[in-house]
Amino acid sequence: MSRIDRAINGINGLAQGQKDKSYLSLLNPLVKITVTFLYLVMTVSFKPLQFSSLLLVAIYPVFVLISSSINLKRVAGNLSFFLPVILVMALLNPFFDRSPVFDLKFFSWNLTVTRGMIFSASLVVKGVLTVLATYILVATTPINEICSAFAKVGLPSVMVVQLMLSFRYINVFLEEVKKTSQAYSLRAPGQKGIGFSAWGSLTGGIILRSFDRAQEIYEAMNLRGFSTEAFFSEKTTFALSDFLYLFLWSGIIIALRFFPVFDLLGQMVEKAIGAF
């Protein structure tokens, strides 16, 4: 299976997973967006040297992934796409900031941990956690519901429609790339990949055909009565489970961010040991 086919199957699998009836998919999209946004802000706001507390914040994506019907194999596949980018961004910190923080000793091997190492590790953990939290939102909420929630909180309708149609047109673009790649391979049998001299003309053809196909889709939507006012005017209802999910996870995320949980646990353990 080619990389284009894997990308198309990944998008289709994501759309199929949004239809699964798990407790996450039944929650109000506004609640999930609010919790996700709060989690992203709190996770990014951690200082690099608060590495131990940052690790504890992973309880949210880990617990939600384990307790939901999200395909963990697909999560790992999507994470493997972003992880190299995150690692490249964090790669240079250990070389520029070599200020020692503490020493680690493994048998006869001594390791000096520098600020650059901690900064790099913190950046990688933040990147992984934010990608996981965003993936949980997208994997359990159809794009229509996400865009409808954005419209209800006051985001301009032009931006909301642009976001929705961009997501819809990804498959259109990938299908055109697949057709062009197959046509080129049939006309150049035995050749590995696409020749550099053909990149410009093939890219231009893909873009033009994608625009034509997208225009046809948009015209079909208008013929079927599509309008932003009608599409985003549905009433929003909240159930008890929505409020429980919102207040429970919001409270946990805020507590893990602003309270020294590890210090409190250490003091409790010391008191428990002293009592014996």
N, C-alpha and C positions, 0 to 999 in steps of 0.2 A: 504494500500500500504506500502510495506516494505521500509526501508531506502535505500536499494540497488536500488529498482525500482525508488525511487524518485531521486537518483543520476543519473541514466541512463536517466530518463525523463528530468532532468535538463540539461544534456549535449546535448541531442537531441533538446531540446527547444532552447538552446543557438545557436546551428547550424542552426536551422530554423529561428531564429531571424536575423542571419547574412544575410539571403537571402531577408529580407524585403527591399523594395525600398524606403528608407528614404534619406534625404539629406546627412546624415552621411555615409551611406553605399556607396554613389556615390563618396565620396571624395577619393583622392589618399591616399593609406595606409601610404606612407612616411610622408605625412602631418599630419595625425592623430598620428602616432608614435612620430613625432617631438614635437607636442603640448603636448602630454601626458607625454613625458620624461621631457620637460621643466616644466610642472605643478608639477610633482613629485619632481623634484629638488628644485623648489621654495618653495613648501609646507613644505618639510622636513627641509629646511634651516631656517625657522622661529625660533626665540628664544622662549623658553617657556613663558616668560613674555610678548611676543607680541601676547597675546591671542585674543584680539579684532581684530587685523589685520588678524590673521589666520582665524577667522570666516568669514571675508569678502571674502576670497579666495574661499569659497564654492560656489560662484556665478557661476563658470565654470561647475562643475558637475551637480548642481541643474538646471541651465538653459538648459544644453544639454539634461538632462533626460526629462525635461518637454516638450521641443520642438521637441523631436524625438519620434520614435515609439517603444522605449524600454519598455518592460513590467515591470512596477513599482513593481508589486507583486513579480515577479521573482527576481528583484533587492533586495527587502526586505528579501526574503528567503535566498539569497546568503550572504547578509550582516549579517544575524543572525548567520551564520556559523563562520564568522571571528570575530564578535564582542566579544564573550566570551574570545577568545585568546587575543584580544587587552586589554580587561578589566583586565585580569589576569596579563598582563605585567605592567599595570599602577597601580595595587592595592597597592603596597608597598611604593610608593613614599610619601604619606601623613604621614606614620609612621616614616620614616627616616629623612625627612626634615620638621621640624615644625616651621621654621622661619616665624613670622607673616608678612604679606604684607599690609593688610588693614582689617577693620572691616565692617561687614554688619549688619544692624539692620532691622528686620522685626517685627514691632509692639513692643512687649516686649521681643523678642528673639534676642539675639546678637550672631553673628557668626564671628569668627576670621578666615579669609582666609589665609592659609599658602602657602609657596612656593611649598611644596609637592602637595597640592591640585591643584594648577595651573599647575604644571608639569604633573600631572596625566591627568587633563582635556585636556591639550595641546596634550599629547600623544594619547589620545582617538580620538580627532578631527583629528589629522594628519593621524592616522590609517584608520579612516572611509573615509576621503577624498581621500587618495591614493588608497584604495580599489575601491571606486566608479569610479575614473578616469581610473583605469586599466580595470574595468568591462566594461565601456563604449567603450574602444578600442576593447576588445575581443568580445563584443556583437554586434558590428557593422562591424567587419572586419573578414573575413574567415582566418583560420590559414594559408592557402596557400599564401594569399596576405601578411600577416604579415611576414612570412618566406622569401618571395620573396623580401620584402622591406629590411629586415635585410641583405640579401645577397648583395643587391645593395649598401648598405652603407659600405660594406667591412667585414662583419662578416664571419668567415671561414665557408665554405660549410658543413663541418663535423658537426659543432655545429648547423647550420640551419636545416639540415636534421634530426639530433637527436631531436631537438625541435619539428619539424613537426610530426615525427613518434611517439614520446612520447605522444603527444596529441591524435593522431589517436589510439594508443594502450590502452588508458584509457578505452574505451568502451569494448575492448577485455578482459581486466582484470576484469572489473565489470561483464561482462556476465559470465565469469568463476566462479566468486564469487557467483553469483546468482544461477548457476547450482549446485554448490557444496552445497550451503545452502539448496536448495530445496531437493536435494538427501539425505542430512543428516536428514532433518525434516521428510521425508517419511520413513526413517529407524528407527527413534526414535520418534514415535508419542506421543504427550502429553508432550514432554520435552521442556522446555523453554530455548531457546538459544542453543549454542553448548557447550558441555562439555569441561572442561579445558584439559582433557587428549587427546582430539582429535585435539587440536589446531595445534600442530606441523605437524602431517601427512596431515591434510587438507590444511594448508598453503603451504606445499611443493608441494602437488598435484596441487594446483591452479597456483603456479608459473611455474611449469614444463609445464602444459597444455597451459598457457598463452604464454610461450616462443615458443612452437610448433606452436600455432595458429599465432603468430606474424611472425614467419619464413615463414609460408605458404603465409601470406599476402605480405611479402617482395618479395618472389619469384614470386608471381603473378604480382606484380608491375614491376619487371625486365622483365618478359615475355611480358608485354605490352609496353616495350620500355622506362621505366622510367630512366632518367638520370638527375643529378643535373644541368649540364650545360644547357640542353634544358629547364628544368623546370624553372630556374631562369634567363633565358636570354631574357624574354619579355621586350619590350621597355616601359619605364615609361613616361606617358603623364600627363601634368598638365593643368588644366582648370582655368578660372578666379576665380571660386568659391573656388578652392584649395588655391590660393594666398590670397584671402580675408579672408578665415578661418584661415590660418596660421598667417598672420600679425595682424589680429584683436585680436585673442585670445592671441597670444604671447605678443602683446603690453599691453593688459589688465592684464595679469598675472604678467608681469615684473613691471608694474606700481603699482599694489597692493602690490607687495613685497618690493619695494624700496622707495615708496613715502608714507608719513604719511597721508593717505586718510581721516581718521577720524579727524585729526587735521585740515586739509584743509576745510573739511565740517563744522566743528565747527566754524572756522573763518568766513566762508561765511554766516552761520546762524547768527552769532553775528553782522556782518555788515548789513545784511538784517533787523534785528530787530532794529539796531541803526538808520537805514535810516528812519524808521517810527517814 
